[in-house]
């Protein structure tokens, strides 16, 4: 693990002075030495550094911990460093966050498209209803009412699918919504019961038109 961390500096880095071994972070290490040789300790979780490794500068992240090492007299005689590189973890977390952000943006865009589609469908159904009302002006009231009720049922099915984001909806809600226009004085003339199975959007629309 150390040889991977040190890259081309291994094995000459072993036994070298820290300020000379990593000149690109000499100022950082000098401050660490100053504090620890005075008896202090330091911790840098998720510290970002730029190290020259593999013949190029690399942006890396480390969990760093520094403590003084005391000599026989009890005074700090050196510094022990515990270094854990977390570069892969940080990059993976950033990539995941970027993917999640892109997914949220895609979902927002999709929702806008669905909302626009629903709005156009409702307008289309309203236009069909207006045309049907004019076309069937001379038709028997029962036939006219039956046709308009079917349009209302189809519109209601679209409302249910919109609320479920055009995912699966329960058959009980669909049947209730579809049969609502055929209820008189608020009382349904049709009874329905059974298991509330789920229906896909296509199957729900087909059932509405039965």
C-alpha positions in Angstrom: 0.0 0.0 0.0 2.8 2.4 0.8 4.6 1.7 -2.5 1.4 2.6 -4.3 1.0 5.8 -2.3 4.6 6.8 -2.8 4.6 5.8 -6.5 7.9 6.7 -8.2 9.4 7.9 -4.9 9.5 4.4 -3.6 11.8 3.1 -2.2 14.0 6.3 -2.0 11.3 8.0 0.1 12.0 5.7 3.0 14.3 7.3 5.5 14.2 10.7 3.7 13.3 14.0 5.4 9.7 14.8 5.0 10.2 18.3 3.7 12.5 17.0 1.0 10.5 13.8 0.3 7.3 15.7 -0.6 8.5 19.2 -1.7 5.1 20.1 -3.3 3.5 20.0 0.2 6.6 21.2 2.1 4.7 24.2 3.6 1.9 21.9 4.8 4.4 19.5 6.4 6.5 22.2 7.9 3.4 23.5 9.8 2.7 19.9 11.0 6.3 19.5 12.2 6.1 22.9 14.1 2.9 22.0 15.9 3.8 18.4 16.7 7.4 19.2 17.8 5.8 21.6 20.2 3.8 18.8 21.7 0.5 19.3 19.7 -1.5 16.9 17.7 -3.3 17.4 14.4 -6.0 15.7 12.4 -7.1 16.5 8.8 -10.0 14.3 7.8 -10.7 14.5 4.0 -7.6 16.7 3.4 -7.2 17.7 -0.3 -3.7 17.8 -1.6 -1.9 17.9 -4.9 0.9 15.4 -5.0 3.3 14.7 -7.9 2.9 11.0 -8.5 3.2 8.8 -11.6 5.0 11.6 -13.4 2.2 14.1 -13.1 0.4 16.2 -10.5 -2.5 14.3 -8.9 -5.4 15.7 -6.9 -5.7 13.4 -3.9 -7.7 13.2 -0.6 -6.3 11.9 2.7 -7.4 11.3 6.2 -4.3 12.5 8.1 -3.4 12.2 11.8 -0.2 13.5 13.3 1.2 13.0 16.9 4.5 13.7 18.5 6.8 10.9 19.4 8.6 11.6 22.7 12.2 10.7 23.4 13.8 9.4 26.6 13.6 12.9 28.2 9.8 13.1 27.5 10.2 15.8 24.9 9.0 15.5 21.3 11.7 13.9 19.3 9.8 13.2 16.1 6.4 12.9 14.5 4.3 9.9 13.7 1.9 10.3 10.7 -1.1 8.1 10.1 -2.1 8.5 6.4 -5.2 6.9 4.8 -5.8 7.8 1.2 -9.5 8.1 0.3 -9.2 9.5 -3.2 -11.1 6.6 -4.8 -13.9 7.0 -2.3 -14.2 10.7 -2.8 -14.2 10.4 -6.6 -16.8 7.7 -6.4 -19.0 9.8 -4.1 -18.7 12.8 -6.4 -19.6 10.7 -9.4 -22.6 9.3 -7.6 -23.7 12.7 -6.6 -23.4 13.9 -10.2 -25.4 11.0 -11.5 -28.1 11.6 -8.9 -28.2 15.3 -9.8 -28.5 14.4 -13.5 -31.3 11.9 -12.7 -33.2 14.6 -10.7 -32.9 16.9 -13.7 -34.1 14.2 -16.0 -37.1 13.5 -13.8 -38.0 17.1 -13.6 -37.8 17.4 -17.4 -39.9 14.2 -17.7 -42.5 15.6 -15.3 -42.8 18.8 -17.3 -43.4 16.7 -20.4 -46.0 14.6 -18.7 -47.7 17.7 -17.3 -47.8 19.2 -20.8 -49.1 16.0 -22.3 -51.8 15.8 -19.7 -52.8 19.4 -20.3 -53.1 18.7 -24.1 -55.1 15.5 -23.5 -57.6 17.4 -21.3 -57.9 20.1 -23.9 -58.4 17.5 -26.7 -61.1 15.8 -24.7 -62.8 19.1 -24.0 -62.7 19.9 -27.7 -64.2 16.5 -28.6 -66.9 17.0 -26.0 -67.8 20.4 -27.5 -67.9 18.9 -31.0 -70.0 16.0 -29.9 -72.4 18.3 -28.2 -72.9 20.3 -31.4 -73.0 17.2 -33.6 -75.5 15.3 -31.4 -77.7 18.3 -30.9 -80.6 16.5 -32.6 -79.8 13.0 -31.2 -82.0 11.4 -28.5 -81.0 12.7 -25.0 -80.1 9.2 -23.8 -77.6 8.6 -26.6 -76.1 12.0 -26.2 -75.7 11.6 -22.4 -74.2 8.2 -22.9 -71.5 9.5 -25.2 -70.7 12.5 -23.0 -70.5 10.2 -20.0 -68.0 8.0 -21.8 -65.9 11.0 -22.5 -66.1 12.0 -18.8 -65.0 8.4 -17.8 -62.0 8.6 -20.2 -61.1 12.0 -18.7 -61.4 10.6 -15.2 -59.1 7.7 -16.1 -56.5 10.2 -17.3 -56.8 12.1 -14.0 -56.1 8.9 -12.0 -53.2 8.1 -14.2 -51.8 11.6 -13.8 -52.0 11.3 -10.0 -50.0 8.0 -10.2 -47.5 9.5 -12.7 -48.8 7.1 -15.3 -47.8 4.1 -13.2 -49.9 1.3 -11.9 -53.4 2.2 -10.6 -55.9 0.1 -8.7 -58.8 -1.3 -10.5 -61.3 -0.3 -7.8 -60.5 3.4 -8.2 -60.7 3.1 -11.9 -64.0 1.3 -11.9 -65.4 3.8 -9.4 -64.2 6.8 -11.5 -65.5 5.3 -14.7 -69.0 4.4 -13.4 -69.4 7.7 -11.5 -71.1 9.4 -14.5 -73.8 6.7 -14.6 -74.9 7.3 -11.0 -78.2 9.0 -10.5 -78.9 11.4 -7.7 -75.5 10.5 -6.1 -76.4 6.9 -5.8 -74.7 4.3 -8.0 -77.0 2.0 -10.0 -74.1 -0.5 -10.4 -72.4 -2.4 -7.6 -68.8 -3.7 -8.0 -66.5 -5.6 -5.7 -63.5 -7.8 -5.9 -59.7 -7.7 -5.3 -58.1 -4.3 -6.0 -55.5 -5.5 -8.5 -53.2 -3.1 -10.2 -53.4 -2.1 -13.8 -50.8 -0.5 -16.1 -51.7 2.7 -17.9 -52.5 1.0 -21.2 -54.7 -1.6 -19.6 -56.5 1.1 -17.5 -57.4 3.1 -20.6 -58.6 0.0 -22.5 -60.8 -1.0 -19.6 -62.2 2.5 -19.4 -63.4 2.2 -23.0 -65.2 -1.2 -22.5 
